[in-house]
Amino acid sequence: MADPIMLARTAAVLVDENTQKRIGWALVAVLSPLILLIAFLCALGSGTSSHNISAVELCFNGGTIPDNMPPEYRACLEEMRSRLVSLDEVVSAVNSQVENGTSLDSTRVKAIFYALYFGEERQPEAQWFTDCFVTYEERTRTVSVENEDGTTTEEEETYTVAIPIEDMEKIYQNIRSVLGAEVTAEHQSNANSIYSLIRYGYVDSNAGGSGFAGSDVPFISADGFCSPIGPNWRNIVTSEFGGRVDPITGKRDGHNGMDLAVPAGTPVRAALPGTVTVAKYHNSYGNYVMIDHGNGLSTLYAHNSKLLVRVGQTVQTGDIVSLSGSTGRSTGPHLHFEVWANGQRTNPRSYLP
């Protein structure tokens, strides 16, 4: 039998774009499921392995498995699909035991499970695995009990509360100790990449990096104004400030800001220091943030997939305030960016570095 380490190294090499186009699903017929996972994870950072990324999306999002898929690999995909469904059900049950508005992130649980167990014959039960992400606490509460004579009495009852664990290292320690699994730094990085792909639509190859070139670090002009998505904003302007044809109605209309086409999940940064005055959902703006910078100047960031700040919070230039998306009145992932001066919208080009 071929050396799996050598196959893994070969798989890592076979992820350049031209080779990927030539081999397609033929790679599946050559490599075992485990090595395919390694090939996929090696390819995540470059974003060129569309077929292997599709395998992850097939497991998480469903869809038709290609007819030419080798039986062994098809079985792995179908098994993983089934296990992810079970995890969703268990996470939902656990969340019914959670208090104080917190919840367990099902996508995070499934991404880690996928990274650890895809192609593995032995996989833990969904309940055992999910329990590694929470602690359980017995609490008491007073309840009203109706008696046979129609009267009610107050009694104390004991119930169980699930408390999600926020410390990822603690979660991985639980997986190691409870399930006996080997969890390496590579496993953790792979899980983060899968999570980013499913949650935000792009692969975060730099563990905290961006979904758009240059947006992983603040890009600030000499006068202190920071581009919300990095130095390459000029290359991805899809709609300027002012008059335009509305992409939804097809009619000529005004545009109050600038649209910047970035992948969902790209970090969006504060243009200047200030105080968050709005962080909520709006039918048109979707999830949006507005920041008051003082002296009559404010900025607005719309259509986000996730908001990372709250009203009243103080932010500094370059702080990440949201992740881009396509919420609200939007035709695709992008950032709608506005600059307000003394209550009037103005052209962002006059301020961007």
Long-range contacts (C-beta under 8 A, 24 or more apart in sequence): 4-32, 4-34, 4-35, 7-31, 7-32, 7-35, 8-35, 8-38, 8-39, 11-35, 11-36, 11-38, 11-39, 11-42, 12-38, 12-39, 12-42, 14-39, 15-39, 15-42, 15-43, 15-46, 15-48, 15-49, 16-46, 16-48, 17-48, 20-48, 20-49, 20-50, 20-51, 24-51, 25-51, 25-66, 25-68, 25-69, 27-51, 27-52, 28-69, 28-70, 28-73, 29-70, 32-72, 32-119, 33-72, 33-73, 33-76, 33-118, 33-119, 34-118, 34-119, 34-120, 36-73, 36-119, 37-118, 37-119, 41-115, 41-186, 41-190, 41-193, 44-190, 44-193, 44-194, 44-197, 44-203, 44-205, 45-193, 45-203, 45-205, 45-206, 46-205, 47-202, 47-203, 47-205, 53-197, 53-203, 56-114, 56-194, 56-197, 56-198, 57-197, 57-198, 59-84, 59-114, 59-118, 60-84, 60-107, 60-110, 60-114, 60-198, 61-198, 76-118, 76-119, 80-114, 80-117, 80-118, 83-113, 83-117, 83-123, 83-126, 84-110, 84-113, 84-114, 86-126, 87-113, 87-126, 87-129, 87-130, 89-126, 90-126, 90-127, 90-130, 91-130, 94-130, 94-134, 94-162, 95-162, 97-136, 97-160, 97-161, 97-162, 98-161, 98-162, 98-163, 98-164, 99-161, 102-163, 102-164, 103-164, 104-130, 104-133, 104-134, 104-162, 104-164, 105-164, 107-195, 107-198, 107-199, 108-133, 108-195, 109-133, 110-198, 111-191, 111-192, 111-194, 111-195, 111-198, 112-171, 112-175, 112-187, 112-191, 114-191, 114-194, 115-187, 115-188, 115-190, 115-191, 115-194, 116-175, 116-181, 116-183, 116-187, 116-191, 124-179, 124-181, 128-178, 128-179, 129-175, 129-179, 131-174, 131-178, 132-171, 132-174, 132-175, 132-178, 132-179, 133-164, 133-165, 133-171, 133-174, 134-162, 134-163, 134-164, 134-165, 135-162, 135-163, 135-165, 136-160, 136-161, 136-162, 136-163, 137-161, 137-163, 196-265, 199-265, 200-263, 200-264, 200-265, 200-305, 200-323, 200-325, 201-263, 201-264, 201-265, 201-333, 202-263, 202-264, 202-265, 202-266, 204-265, 210-266, 210-267, 211-262, 211-263, 211-264, 211-265, 211-266, 211-324, 212-236, 212-262, 212-263, 212-266, 215-262, 215-266, 215-267, 215-269, 216-267, 218-269, 218-317, 218-318, 219-353, 220-317, 220-318, 220-353, 221-352, 221-353, 222-353, 224-272, 224-317, 225-271, 225-272, 225-351, 225-352, 225-353, 226-269, 226-270, 226-271, 226-272, 226-317, 226-318, 226-353, 227-269, 227-271, 227-352, 227-353, 228-260, 228-268, 228-269, 228-270, 228-271, 228-299, 228-301, 228-335, 228-337, 229-260, 229-262, 229-266, 229-267, 229-268, 229-269, 229-324, 229-335, 231-353, 233-260, 233-352, 236-260, 236-261, 236-262, 237-261, 238-334, 240-347, 240-349, 241-345, 241-346, 241-347, 241-348, 241-349, 242-347, 247-331, 248-329, 248-331, 256-338, 256-345, 257-300, 257-302, 257-336, 257-337, 257-338, 257-339, 257-345, 257-348, 258-336, 258-337, 258-338, 258-347, 258-348, 258-349, 259-334, 259-335, 259-336, 259-337, 260-334, 260-335, 260-337, 261-332, 261-333, 261-334, 262-324, 262-333, 262-334, 262-335, 263-324, 263-333, 264-305, 264-323, 264-324, 264-325, 264-326, 264-333, 265-305, 265-323, 265-324, 265-325, 266-323, 266-324, 266-335, 267-320, 267-323, 267-324, 268-301, 268-304, 268-320, 268-321, 268-322, 268-323, 268-324, 268-335, 269-317, 269-318, 269-319, 269-320, 269-321, 270-299, 270-315, 270-316, 270-317, 270-318, 270-319, 270-321, 271-299, 271-317, 271-339, 271-351, 272-297, 272-299, 272-317, 273-314, 273-315, 273-316, 273-317, 274-298, 274-299, 274-314, 274-315, 275-312, 275-313, 275-314, 275-315, 276-309, 276-310, 276-311, 276-312, 276-313, 276-314, 276-315, 276-321, 277-311, 278-311, 279-307, 279-309, 279-310, 279-311, 279-313, 280-307, 280-311, 281-327, 281-328, 282-328, 283-328, 283-329, 284-328, 284-329, 285-328, 285-329, 285-336, 286-325, 286-326, 286-327, 286-328, 286-329, 286-330, 287-322, 287-325, 287-327, 287-328, 288-328, 288-336, 289-321, 289-322, 291-315, 291-321, 296-341, 296-342, 296-343, 297-339, 297-340, 297-341, 298-339, 298-340, 299-337, 299-338, 299-339, 299-340, 300-336, 300-337, 300-338, 300-339, 300-340, 301-335, 301-336, 301-337, 302-328, 302-335, 302-336, 302-337, 302-338, 303-327, 303-328, 303-330, 303-333, 303-334, 303-335, 303-336, 304-335
